[in-house]
Amino acid sequence: MITRLSTVEDGVRVILPVLGRPERAAPVLESLKESEREVPLRAVFMLTGTDREERSTVAALDADYVVVHGDRQPGDYARKI
């Protein structure tokens, strides 16, 4: 498993299982930012190993992510959360 997680301990991590929608990464980060009130919200994108475009987009946004190895398969959502 490949991870890129910040070491900042404050806030709430929001787990986001994703697949094949890189164009939605920036809007969801913006939505989380706008939703913050008293506690910081930190997105953690849960990526499928073969979804290279999503990974590239998330990395370019400097967001945290975890890559779940393997191809897409039934139960992928459950594996990610």
Secondary structure by P-SEA (a helix, b strand, c coil): ccccccccccbbbbbbbccccccaaaaaaaaaaaacccbbbbbbbbccccaaaaaaaaaaacbbbbbbccccccccccccc
